[in-house]
Amino acid sequence: MSLNRTQIVNWLYRCGEIFTKERDFLTGLDKEIGRR
């Protein structure tokens, strides 16, 4: 299976989006735990 440049860029972009959302979620959890 060979990927062209556009597919790789799109895939990386999507992974980055998911990672950012997860990081925001985890940061929120840390703050919640820190308040207790």
C-alpha distances in whole Angstrom, upper triangle without the diagonal:
4,7,10,13,15,12,12,16,16,15,17,20,20,20,23,24,24,25,28,29,29,31,34,34,34,37,39,39,40,43,44,44,46,49,50
4,7,10,12,10,10,14,15,14,16,18,19,19,21,23,24,25,27,29,29,31,33,34,34,37,39,39,40,43,44,45,46,49,50
4,7,8,6,7,10,11,10,12,15,15,16,18,20,21,22,24,26,26,28,30,31,32,34,36,37,38,40,42,42,44,46,48
4,6,6,7,9,10,11,13,14,16,17,19,20,22,23,25,26,27,29,31,32,33,35,37,38,39,41,43,44,45,47,49
4,6,5,6,9,10,11,12,14,15,16,18,20,21,22,25,26,27,29,30,31,33,35,36,37,39,41,42,43,45,47
4,5,5,6,9,10,10,12,14,15,16,18,20,21,23,24,26,27,29,30,31,33,35,36,38,39,41,42,44,46
4,6,5,6,9,10,11,12,14,15,17,18,20,21,23,24,26,27,28,30,32,33,34,36,38,39,40,43,44
4,5,5,6,8,10,11,12,14,15,16,18,20,21,22,24,26,27,28,30,31,32,34,36,37,38,41,43
4,5,5,6,9,10,10,12,14,15,16,19,20,21,23,24,25,27,29,30,31,33,35,36,37,39,41
4,6,5,6,9,10,11,12,14,15,17,18,20,21,23,24,26,27,29,30,32,33,35,36,38,40
4,5,5,6,9,10,11,12,14,16,17,18,20,21,22,24,26,27,28,30,32,33,34,37,38
4,5,5,6,9,10,10,12,14,15,16,18,20,21,22,24,26,26,28,30,31,32,35,37
4,5,5,6,9,10,11,13,14,15,17,19,20,21,23,25,26,27,29,30,31,33,36
4,5,5,6,9,10,11,12,14,16,17,18,20,21,23,24,26,27,29,30,32,34
4,5,5,6,9,10,11,12,14,15,16,18,20,21,22,24,26,27,28,30,32
4,5,5,6,9,10,10,12,14,15,16,18,20,21,22,24,26,27,29,31
4,5,5,6,9,10,11,13,14,15,17,19,20,21,23,25,26,28,30
4,5,5,6,9,10,11,12,14,15,17,18,20,21,23,24,26,28
4,5,5,6,9,10,10,12,14,15,16,18,20,21,22,24,26
4,5,5,6,9,10,10,12,14,15,17,18,20,21,23,25
4,5,5,6,9,10,11,13,14,16,17,19,20,22,24
4,5,5,6,9,10,11,12,14,15,17,18,20,22
4,5,5,6,9,10,10,12,14,15,16,19,21
4,6,5,6,9,10,11,12,14,15,17,19
4,5,5,6,9,10,11,13,14,16,17
4,5,5,6,9,10,11,12,14,16
4,5,5,6,9,10,10,13,15
4,5,5,6,9,10,11,13
4,5,5,6,8,10,11
4,5,5,6,9,10
4,5,5,6,9
4,5,5,7
4,5,6
4,6
4
